[in-house]
Amino acid sequence: MNLRIKDIIKEKGMTITELADKMGINRVNLSNMVNGNPTVETLNKIADALCVPVTELFEQPKKDTVSITCPNCGKNINIKVE
């Protein structure tokens, strides 16, 4: 599951510490939640604090490209689909 939480924090001109303060938790706990596997409840709290719908936290797949991971080097390879 790819989340856009860090991107949205940057887009809003905030830091993870500011978001954590807004949520009433410490930065380390928020960072662990963002980098781990957050619960639906946590995602809802983050979305509320960022003033975005929870669906905005998830990376949307590009409809015109397919991404695969190279088995040798581990890099993502994007293939345009027509």
Phi and psi restraints in degrees (value plus and minus 20) as a CYANA .aco file:
   2 ASN   PHI    -116.7   -76.7
   2 ASN   PSI     103.5   143.5
   3 LEU   PHI    -127.6   -87.6
   3 LEU   PSI     130.2   170.2
   4 ARG   PHI    -125.6   -85.6
   4 ARG   PSI      -1.3    38.7
   5 ILE   PHI     -77.2   -37.2
   5 ILE   PSI     -67.7   -27.7
   6 LYS   PHI     -82.7   -42.7
   6 LYS   PSI     -59.5   -19.5
   7 ASP   PHI     -83.1   -43.1
   7 ASP   PSI     -63.2   -23.2
   8 ILE   PHI     -86.9   -46.9
   8 ILE   PSI     -59.4   -19.4
   9 ILE   PHI     -77.8   -37.8
   9 ILE   PSI     -65.2   -25.2
  10 LYS   PHI     -84.8   -44.8
  10 LYS   PSI     -63.0   -23.0
  11 GLU   PHI     -80.0   -40.0
  11 GLU   PSI     -54.3   -14.3
  12 LYS   PHI    -102.5   -62.5
  12 LYS   PSI     -23.4    16.6
  13 GLY   PHI      50.8    90.8
  13 GLY   PSI       8.5    48.5
  14 MET   PHI    -128.9   -88.9
  14 MET   PSI     151.2   191.2
  15 THR   PHI    -134.2   -94.2
  15 THR   PSI     145.1   185.1
  16 ILE   PHI     -84.7   -44.7
  16 ILE   PSI     -50.2   -10.2
  17 THR   PHI     -86.7   -46.7
  17 THR   PSI     -62.5   -22.5
  18 GLU   PHI     -84.1   -44.1
  18 GLU   PSI     -61.0   -21.0
  19 LEU   PHI     -84.4   -44.4
  19 LEU   PSI     -63.6   -23.6
  20 ALA   PHI     -80.3   -40.3
  20 ALA   PSI     -63.7   -23.7
  21 ASP   PHI     -80.3   -40.3
  21 ASP   PSI     -63.3   -23.3
  22 LYS   PHI     -82.4   -42.4
  22 LYS   PSI     -52.7   -12.7
  23 MET   PHI    -106.0   -66.0
  23 MET   PSI     -31.0     9.0
  24 GLY   PHI      58.2    98.2
  24 GLY   PSI       7.5    47.5
  25 ILE   PHI    -149.1  -109.1
  25 ILE   PSI     150.1   190.1
  26 ASN   PHI    -107.8   -67.8
  26 ASN   PSI     141.0   181.0
  27 ARG   PHI     -80.3   -40.3
  27 ARG   PSI     -59.3   -19.3
  28 VAL   PHI     -83.6   -43.6
  28 VAL   PSI     -63.7   -23.7
  29 ASN   PHI     -83.3   -43.3
  29 ASN   PSI     -63.4   -23.4
  30 LEU   PHI     -84.1   -44.1
  30 LEU   PSI     -63.2   -23.2
  31 SER   PHI     -80.3   -40.3
  31 SER   PSI     -62.3   -22.3
  32 ASN   PHI     -83.5   -43.5
  32 ASN   PSI     -58.6   -18.6
  33 MET   PHI     -85.2   -45.2
  33 MET   PSI     -65.6   -25.6
  34 VAL   PHI     -86.1   -46.1
  34 VAL   PSI     -60.5   -20.5
  35 ASN   PHI    -104.8   -64.8
  35 ASN   PSI     -33.4     6.6
  36 GLY   PHI    -117.1   -77.1
  36 GLY   PSI    -157.2  -117.2
  37 ASN   PHI    -140.3  -100.3
  37 ASN   PSI      64.5   104.5
  38 PRO   PHI     -86.0   -46.0
  38 PRO   PSI     128.2   168.2
  39 THR   PHI     -96.5   -56.5
  39 THR   PSI     146.8   186.8
  40 VAL   PHI     -81.2   -41.2
  40 VAL   PSI     -59.6   -19.6
  41 GLU   PHI     -81.1   -41.1
  41 GLU   PSI     -63.9   -23.9
  42 THR   PHI     -84.6   -44.6
  42 THR   PSI     -63.2   -23.2
  43 LEU   PHI     -81.0   -41.0
  43 LEU   PSI     -59.9   -19.9
  44 ASN   PHI     -83.6   -43.6
  44 ASN   PSI     -61.0   -21.0
  45 LYS   PHI     -85.4   -45.4
  45 LYS   PSI     -62.3   -22.3
  46 ILE   PHI     -83.8   -43.8
  46 ILE   PSI     -65.4   -25.4
  47 ALA   PHI     -80.6   -40.6
  47 ALA   PSI     -63.1   -23.1
  48 ASP   PHI     -81.7   -41.7
  48 ASP   PSI     -63.9   -23.9
  49 ALA   PHI     -86.3   -46.3
  49 ALA   PSI     -50.8   -10.8
  50 LEU   PHI    -109.5   -69.5
  50 LEU   PSI     -26.1    13.9
  51 CYS   PHI      40.0    80.0
  51 CYS   PSI      24.3    64.3
  52 VAL   PHI    -152.3  -112.3
  52 VAL   PSI     135.6   175.6
  53 PRO   PHI     -86.9   -46.9
  53 PRO   PSI     129.0   169.0
  54 VAL   PHI     -78.8   -38.8
  54 VAL   PSI     -49.8    -9.8
  55 THR   PHI     -84.6   -44.6
  55 THR   PSI     -44.2    -4.2
  56 GLU   PHI     -87.6   -47.6
  56 GLU   PSI     -41.1    -1.1
  57 LEU   PHI     -93.8   -53.8
  57 LEU   PSI     -37.4     2.6
  58 PHE   PHI    -117.1   -77.1
  58 PHE   PSI     118.9   158.9
  59 GLU   PHI     -89.5   -49.5
  59 GLU   PSI     108.5   148.5
  60 GLN   PHI    -106.9   -66.9
  60 GLN   PSI     111.7   151.7
  61 PRO   PHI     -88.5   -48.5
  61 PRO   PSI     123.6   163.6
  62 LYS   PHI     -97.4   -57.4
  62 LYS   PSI     110.9   150.9
  63 LYS   PHI     -96.8   -56.8
  63 LYS   PSI     -43.5    -3.5
  64 ASP   PHI    -121.3   -81.3
  64 ASP   PSI     -14.4    25.6
  65 THR   PHI    -156.0  -116.0
  65 THR   PSI     134.7   174.7
  66 VAL   PHI    -142.2  -102.2
  66 VAL   PSI     116.6   156.6
  67 SER   PHI    -134.0   -94.0
  67 SER   PSI     110.7   150.7
  68 ILE   PHI    -146.8  -106.8
  68 ILE   PSI     140.4   180.4
  69 THR   PHI    -124.6   -84.6
  69 THR   PSI     109.6   149.6
  70 CYS   PHI     -85.7   -45.7
  70 CYS   PSI     106.2   146.2
  71 PRO   PHI     -90.4   -50.4
  71 PRO   PSI     -38.1     1.9
  72 ASN   PHI    -107.8   -67.8
  72 ASN   PSI     -69.2   -29.2
  73 CYS   PHI    -127.6   -87.6
  73 CYS   PSI     -33.9     6.1
  74 GLY   PHI      63.1   103.1
  74 GLY   PSI     -18.0    22.0
  75 LYS   PHI     -98.5   -58.5
  75 LYS   PSI     130.3   170.3
  76 ASN   PHI     -97.0   -57.0
  76 ASN   PSI     118.9   158.9
  77 ILE   PHI    -139.3   -99.3
  77 ILE   PSI     100.8   140.8
  78 ASN   PHI    -117.4   -77.4
  78 ASN   PSI     109.6   149.6
  79 ILE   PHI    -137.6   -97.6
  79 ILE   PSI     103.7   143.7
  80 LYS   PHI     -95.9   -55.9
  80 LYS   PSI     111.1   151.1
  81 VAL   PHI    -126.5   -86.5
  81 VAL   PSI     107.7   147.7
